[in-house]
Amino acid sequence: MNALTRLLGTRLPIVQAPMAGAQAGAMAIAACEAGALGSLPCAMLTVDGMRAELDLIRSRTKQPCNVNFFCHVPPQPDAAREARWRERLAPYYAQFGIDASKVPAGPGRSPFTSASADALEDYRPAVVSFHFGLPDAGLLARVKSWGSKVMASATTVEEAIWLETRGVDVVIAQGVEAGGHRGMFLATDPAAQLGTFALLPQVVAAVKVPVVAAGGIADAQGVRAAMSLGAAGVQVGTAFLLCPEATTSAIHRAALRARPHETKLTNLFTGRPARGIVNRVMRELGAIDPDAPAFPLATAAIAPLRAKAEAAGSGDFSPLWSGQNAAGCREIPAGKVVAALAAGLEPR
Ligand SMILES: Cc1cc2nc3c(=O)[nH]c(=O)nc-3n(C[C@H](O)[C@H](O)[C@H](O)COP(=O)(O)O)c2cc1C
């Protein structure tokens, strides 16, 4: 037992990272049953979809579980920027015979709202975690009022202090190695983001709440390193991507096997920097483009290209989220990944 397991009620100080688009309830159940904190990512689920997954989780495990949300403020659409971006994509639309005028604009991922809170209250999960800051004070107070512990990602010391000041129970220190979206919300420059083992001890020194290390941790040695730098626990995502419980697409799985060391931060797929395996569109346009519409609006313009390419078996236009340490990805059940990570908690 340590400060984290006491707080979360889990057997192990290991969090199976929420991974929108790559897993749902089945992964959370397997991780929970193995003693970790399993997570349900809700950024790409409707409220009804979230209810269905939470019903499934509740029917299969009595262990504490984490429900995860993005909490960005939806941006005002910017017609000029959208037009510039579609101009950049025009040669690809032409190549696939897509009529650009018929590509709808619109959001790609939803933030935590009062409707999410209304549904979540019926389940009162042990833990709720947020990415991109926190929801407004009223919504956060609601989540805390029914007893859920709150975790949130920080990518800088300033963000960690900001989160602690607003009452989070656990700070997740997300280093730049991490797969998927950077949780950055005060920081704006992806190039200035810190690696996990530089960020972690500085966050540990700056806040009193338990700190969970995330980014590049994929095996027992990584867990041991994080704990020896003051982490109260670890959050691991990429190492679960090839598990049978993951919903990682066949194209994404193939890229993880073929090019696990070739990742970059990119904003082309959603508008926010996120780490994924380099593919054709990242190579040809450059991984970061200032014209990509603000998160999550960029999702819409690339969606038909992704659909056409995927239908032909190609990941050239797909977000292939992966951390820098995908070498830890194995095609084994999630419970076995948890057990392998837990070996790093044993005394030598
Ligand atoms: C495929 C994928 C999807 C992700 N989606 C989310 C998400 O929905 N919510 C979230 O808070 N973090 C998300 N993350 C980030 C993880 O929470 C975590 O920070 C990261 O996986 C840790 O680094 P690692 O991938 O090197 O283990 C995602 C990561 C990956 C790889």
The ligand as an ORCA input file, in Angstrom:
! r2SCAN-3c Opt
* xyz 0 1
  C      -3.763      5.613    -28.298
  C      -3.708      6.606    -27.167
  C      -4.868      7.341    -26.852
  C      -4.853      8.205    -25.748
  N      -6.030      8.829    -25.395
  C      -6.104      9.506    -24.209
  C      -7.360      9.927    -23.705
  O      -8.415      9.702    -24.286
  N      -7.357     10.584    -22.514
  C      -6.203     10.831    -21.808
  O      -6.270     11.414    -20.736
  N      -5.000     10.416    -22.276
  C      -4.927      9.751    -23.442
  N      -3.713      9.263    -23.882
  C      -2.496      9.575    -23.115
  C      -2.347      8.625    -21.926
  O      -3.227      8.990    -20.892
  C      -0.932      8.640    -21.309
  O      -0.538      9.947    -20.977
  C       0.125      8.019    -22.204
  O      -0.363      6.880    -22.849
  C       1.354      7.634    -21.366
  O       2.465      7.398    -22.171
  P       2.774      6.009    -22.926
  O       1.823      5.980    -24.065
  O       4.190      6.178    -23.345
  O       2.567      4.898    -21.946
  C      -3.675      8.395    -24.989
  C      -2.521      7.683    -25.329
  C      -2.533      6.786    -26.390
  C      -1.290      5.996    -26.699
*
